[in-house]
Amino acid sequence: MNILQLISSLFGHRKMPSEAEDPNVMKYLIACLGNIGAEYDGTRHNIGFRVADALAEAAGATFEDHRYGFVSRFRVKNAELVVLKPSTYMNLSGNAVRYWMQKENVPVERLLVVCDDLSLPFGKLRMRQGGADGGHNGLKHIAQVLSTQTFARLRFGIGNDFPRGGQVDFVLGHFSDDDLQAMPERIALATDAVRTFCLAGVQTAMNQYNNK
């Protein structure tokens, strides 16, 4: 009997200990909203994608193209992060979020949605556990599909310096030079807030990062 046969006879189809899931590791779905396509790259509405890219880059991880989105996986201490950039376009974000929650068996209390917010000055962060969608179509669709608004969300301020009737052009426009200069520091703060949410909970993240 060779070594592989011996292992098979001893363990059958059971997973070896190194393959078993660690019960101390908690899995989180970080859904970072935006629109796919070159015409939307770098726009204000895609700030969620910037946060997603920064999270993956800091962890030395990459994104893979899957159903309903681009996904990156990595560990932060005892948390496993599944970072999602939906490929459904903003208005149908809920389809991607629901699919990946079900696929990864992630409960709503371990879902965090990252999105842009017109009501906040550029770069200001606001973490909340639940609440209204504030007119954000991505949040609205997620709430509709999940039949709940209790999921946590991290809003990243993009400002609202636009004339009456100019909201669509503003959110689908590009950041100013001043905003781009401040962007790295604000994105880094947002990624810190995401990691804090996963490691210490939403209340701690709110206390540490809201209005910074």
C-alpha positions as CSV (number, residue, x, y, z in Angstrom):
1,M,0.0,0.0,0.0
2,N,1.5,3.4,-1.0
3,I,1.2,6.5,1.1
4,L,-1.8,7.9,-0.9
5,Q,-3.7,4.7,-0.4
6,L,-2.8,4.7,3.3
7,I,-4.1,8.2,3.8
8,S,-7.3,7.3,1.9
9,S,-7.9,4.3,4.0
10,L,-7.4,6.3,7.2
11,F,-9.4,9.4,6.3
12,G,-11.7,8.3,3.5
13,H,-13.3,11.4,1.9
14,R,-12.9,13.6,5.0
15,K,-10.9,16.8,4.6
16,M,-7.4,16.8,6.0
17,P,-7.0,19.2,8.9
18,S,-5.1,21.7,6.7
19,E,-8.1,21.8,4.4
20,A,-10.8,22.2,7.0
21,E,-12.3,25.6,7.6
22,D,-11.1,27.5,10.6
23,P,-14.1,28.1,12.9
24,N,-12.4,31.1,14.3
25,V,-12.4,32.9,10.9
26,M,-15.4,35.0,10.1
27,K,-16.3,35.7,6.5
28,Y,-17.5,39.1,5.3
29,L,-18.9,40.3,2.0
30,I,-17.7,43.8,1.1
31,A,-19.8,45.0,-1.8
32,C,-18.2,48.1,-3.4
33,L,-20.6,49.7,-5.8
34,G,-19.9,51.2,-9.2
35,N,-20.6,50.8,-12.9
36,I,-18.5,48.6,-15.2
37,G,-17.2,49.9,-18.5
38,A,-14.4,52.2,-19.6
39,E,-16.7,55.2,-19.8
40,Y,-17.3,55.0,-16.0
41,D,-13.7,54.5,-14.9
42,G,-12.7,57.1,-12.4
43,T,-16.1,58.7,-12.1
44,R,-17.5,59.9,-8.8
45,H,-20.2,57.2,-8.8
46,N,-17.4,54.6,-9.0
47,I,-15.7,55.5,-5.7
48,G,-16.7,52.1,-4.3
49,F,-14.5,50.5,-7.0
50,R,-11.6,52.6,-5.9
51,V,-12.0,51.4,-2.3
52,A,-12.3,47.8,-3.5
53,D,-9.1,48.1,-5.5
54,A,-7.2,49.7,-2.6
55,L,-8.3,46.9,-0.3
56,A,-7.1,44.2,-2.6
57,E,-3.9,46.0,-3.4
58,A,-3.0,46.5,0.3
59,A,-3.5,42.7,0.8
60,G,-1.5,41.8,-2.3
61,A,-4.7,40.2,-3.8
62,T,-6.2,40.4,-7.3
63,F,-9.7,40.3,-8.7
64,E,-11.2,37.5,-10.7
65,D,-14.1,37.7,-13.1
66,H,-17.1,35.7,-11.8
67,R,-20.8,35.7,-12.2
68,Y,-22.3,39.0,-11.3
69,G,-19.0,40.6,-10.5
70,F,-15.3,40.8,-10.0
71,V,-14.2,39.2,-6.7
72,S,-11.1,39.3,-4.6
73,R,-10.5,37.2,-1.5
74,F,-8.0,37.7,1.3
75,R,-7.5,37.4,5.1
76,V,-7.2,40.2,7.5
77,K,-6.2,38.6,10.8
78,N,-9.2,36.4,11.7
79,A,-11.5,37.8,9.1
80,E,-11.9,36.5,5.5
81,L,-12.9,39.3,3.2
82,V,-14.8,38.6,0.0
83,V,-14.6,42.0,-1.9
84,L,-17.1,42.3,-4.7
85,K,-17.3,44.8,-7.6
86,P,-20.7,44.1,-9.1
87,S,-20.9,43.8,-12.9
88,T,-24.6,44.4,-12.9
89,Y,-24.4,48.2,-13.1
90,M,-25.4,50.4,-10.2
91,N,-29.2,50.2,-10.5
92,L,-29.2,46.3,-10.3
93,S,-26.5,46.0,-7.5
94,G,-28.9,43.9,-5.4
95,N,-28.7,41.0,-7.8
96,A,-25.0,40.7,-7.3
97,V,-25.1,41.2,-3.6
98,R,-27.8,38.6,-3.1
99,Y,-26.0,36.0,-5.3
100,W,-22.7,36.4,-3.4
101,M,-24.3,36.4,0.0
102,Q,-25.9,33.1,-0.8
103,K,-22.9,31.6,-2.6
104,E,-20.5,32.5,0.3
105,N,-23.1,31.9,3.1
106,V,-22.6,35.4,4.5
107,P,-25.4,36.7,6.7
108,V,-26.7,40.2,6.4
109,E,-24.9,41.3,9.6
110,R,-21.6,40.6,7.9
111,L,-22.4,42.5,4.7
112,L,-20.9,46.0,4.2
113,V,-21.9,48.1,1.2
114,V,-19.4,50.8,0.1
115,C,-20.9,53.6,-2.0
116,D,-20.7,57.3,-2.9
117,D,-22.8,60.0,-1.1
118,L,-23.8,63.4,-2.5
119,S,-24.8,64.7,0.9
120,L,-21.3,64.5,2.3
121,P,-18.3,66.7,1.4
122,F,-15.6,65.1,-0.6
123,G,-13.8,62.4,1.3
124,K,-15.9,62.5,4.5
125,L,-16.9,59.0,5.7
126,R,-20.1,57.9,7.3
127,M,-20.6,54.3,8.5
128,R,-24.2,53.3,9.5
129,Q,-26.0,50.1,10.4
130,G,-29.1,50.3,8.3
131,G,-31.1,53.3,7.4
132,A,-32.7,54.8,4.3
133,D,-31.1,54.7,0.8
134,G,-30.9,58.5,0.6
135,G,-31.8,58.4,-3.0
136,H,-28.9,56.1,-3.9
137,N,-30.1,53.7,-6.6
138,G,-27.6,51.0,-5.7
139,L,-28.6,51.0,-2.0
140,K,-32.2,51.1,-3.0
141,H,-32.0,48.0,-5.2
142,I,-30.0,46.1,-2.6
143,A,-32.7,46.9,0.1
144,Q,-35.4,45.8,-2.3
145,V,-33.8,42.5,-3.3
146,L,-32.8,41.6,0.3
147,S,-36.1,42.8,1.7
148,T,-34.3,44.7,4.4
149,Q,-32.4,47.9,5.0
150,T,-30.5,46.6,8.1
151,F,-27.2,46.0,6.3
152,A,-24.3,48.2,7.1
153,R,-23.1,50.7,4.6
154,L,-20.0,52.9,4.4
155,R,-20.7,56.2,2.5
156,F,-17.9,58.1,0.9
157,G,-18.6,61.8,0.3
158,I,-18.3,63.1,-3.2
159,G,-19.7,66.6,-2.6
160,N,-22.6,68.2,-4.4
161,D,-21.0,71.2,-6.3
162,F,-23.4,71.1,-9.3
163,P,-26.1,73.4,-10.6
164,R,-29.8,72.6,-10.4
165,G,-30.5,69.7,-12.7
166,G,-26.9,68.7,-13.0
167,Q,-26.8,65.8,-10.6
168,V,-26.5,63.0,-13.1
169,D,-23.6,64.8,-15.0
170,F,-21.9,65.4,-11.6
171,V,-22.0,61.8,-10.3
172,L,-20.9,60.4,-13.7
173,G,-18.2,63.1,-14.0
174,H,-14.6,63.0,-12.8
175,F,-13.1,64.3,-9.7
176,S,-11.4,67.7,-9.6
177,D,-7.6,68.0,-9.4
178,D,-7.9,69.1,-5.7
179,D,-10.0,66.0,-5.0
180,L,-7.6,63.7,-6.7
181,Q,-4.7,65.2,-4.7
182,A,-6.5,64.3,-1.5
183,M,-7.8,61.0,-2.8
184,P,-5.0,58.6,-1.5
185,E,-5.4,59.7,2.1
186,R,-9.2,59.5,2.0
187,I,-9.2,56.1,0.3
188,A,-6.7,54.8,2.9
189,L,-9.0,56.0,5.6
190,A,-12.0,54.2,4.0
191,T,-10.1,50.9,3.8
192,D,-9.1,51.2,7.4
193,A,-12.8,51.7,8.2
194,V,-13.7,48.5,6.3
195,R,-11.1,46.5,8.1
196,T,-12.3,47.9,11.4
197,F,-15.8,46.9,10.6
198,C,-14.7,43.3,10.0
199,L,-12.4,43.0,13.0
200,A,-14.2,45.1,15.7
201,G,-17.8,45.6,14.5
202,V,-19.9,48.4,13.0
203,Q,-20.2,50.4,16.2
204,T,-16.5,50.7,16.7
205,A,-16.0,51.6,13.1
206,M,-18.7,54.3,13.4
207,N,-17.1,55.7,16.5
208,Q,-13.6,55.8,14.9
209,Y,-14.3,57.0,11.3
210,N,-17.6,58.8,11.1
211,N,-17.2,62.5,10.1
212,K,-13.4,62.1,9.7
